[in-house]
Amino acid sequence: MTLSAPLADARPETGYSRAEIANLPGGAFFEGQWQTADMILEIRDPEDGILLGRVCSSSPQDVRRAVAHIHRHLQGAEWPLRSRRQALETAAQLLADQSGRFARIIAAESSKTIIEAEREVRRCIETLRLSAAASGELTGETLGFEDSMAGAGKIGWYSRKPVGIVAAITPFNDPLNLVAHKLGPALIGGNGVVLKPSGRTPLTGLAFVQLLLDAGVPSGRIAAIVSGPGVSEALVGDDQVDLISFTGGPQTADRIAATAGAKKILSELGGNNATIVCSDADAVQASDAIVAGAFGVAGQNCLSVQRVYVHISLFEEVLERVTRGTKALRTGPKLDRSTDVGPLISEAEARRVQEWVEEAQAAGARIHAGGKRRNAYYEPTVLTDVPAECRVIREEVFGPVVSIMPFISIADAVHAANSSDYGLQAGVFTQSIDRALAIAEKLHVGAVVINETSDVRIDSMPFGGFKKSGVGREGVRYAVHEMTEPKSTIVNLGGSGARWQQLPGGLPERKIS
């Protein structure tokens, strides 16, 4: 069913039709049906501003209706584990069948190139398969009553049960796979879920909700509301929402925590990731990895390489190689397969990045590549001599900018890498495993990648960081544990009013007196 307004415009040189983007469920989804009223929120391509479609402007009352409907469904309707697993397996197959369509939707509304969008779809298929396989995480284990003085005459076990209703709040930079990283674990765990995708890239999330429904997810288990005055506050503050899973920035996370009150909050809040290149590193390997890790998705990636510390003996070589590799990148249209770097999500974001770089330049930084903006595009930029107080060093740039700095002692490099308020991931290049492990032990981050940059993630790993980088861990099986709780069942074998007799075959028979 087509709910969004049909829009006519095509790009014949790429074989891409905007009409395909218009043929989406659109609107919002709650109370078991697609909503068509108040479809006034415009979704535009950040590359050229062309209108792609419209979705609903929702209200706090809509949020309450959505949550209440899921709550009623959870109280009355069973959805067995085997059915949950089968639905997610089916969803993975449906997504594989529709991979080209989903990649084109992602590329149209986000700032990803078509190649980056195709890669995201492949990852989402894996995330769904991992979510289905995580059914085995819900088994629990027996309790050790025999090893306790208070356990005499008792047996017991625990299993994992759903927390209830999950609010899933997702960002624009991975509009499909980050949605799946919240919805997949929530659903396999037996929860209901209300999705609030980014208002900049909602079409992908809404299409994904339709795919899940087609795969067999009950309509009473899922809802999707994009935006509107007071919507976010109503969602996180609803007493019937049991857990909030949020990916975004620390300031928004603070507001969520203040509004949500005493409920479980999982948050992935970004990074300011460092890579250390030691004196014995392979300079070619390190330089190529830095270029790849710094500028993917135009730097709009929480794992993006932002700060690079290079031993002084390799500094000039690495700087020259990174600069040359950066200048060789092609910035251009997202749907052109020769494009390496597309636009930022908006011209306003490109202007912000430009402002941060100009601030650093005014403070003494040197620009070796890039440093120029055109509309929503910002050229991949390499900086040196950046003072530590500049925002491109201190904050998360979330744009195509990397700063390279020399060091003499490893202790100084580790101290500098740890000086950020963030602690998501880091990379270390060295030929010495002893050195690599010693550095890894000292870095205060959620993951250290040896002989690679910070820009490494597989969807099965525990993902998250220290400090301002977040609370809790994603990665399917770890999110399943976060979104369920252990429930113990304890049997008193010698309870009041009961006695046990031994039958001839050695089997106990309980007789009630």
Secondary structure, DSSP 8 states (H G I E B T S, - for coil): ---S-----EETTTTEEHHHHHSS--BEEETTEEE-TT--EEEE-TTT--EEEEE-B--HHHHHHHHHHHHHHHHH----HHHHHHHHHHHHHHHHHTHHHHHHHHHHHSS--HHHHHHHHHHHHHHHHHHHHGGGGG--EE--GGGSGGGTTEEEEEEEEE-SEEEEE--SSSTTHHHHHHHHHHHHTT-EEEEE--TTSHHHHHHHHHHHHHHT--GGGEEE--B-TTHHHHHHH-TT--EEEEES-HHHHHHHHHHH-SSEEEEE----EEEEE-TTS-HHHHHHHHHHHHHGGGG-STT-EEEEEEETTTHHHHHHHHHHHHHTS-B--TT-TT-SB---S-HHHHHHHHHHHHHHHHTT-EEEE---EETTEE--EEEES--TTSHHHHS---SSEEEEEEESSHHHHHHHHHTSSEESEEEEE-S-HHHHHHHHHH--SSEEEETS-S----TTS-B--EETTEES-BSHHHHHHHTEEEEEEEEETT-TTEEEEE-TTS-EEEEE-
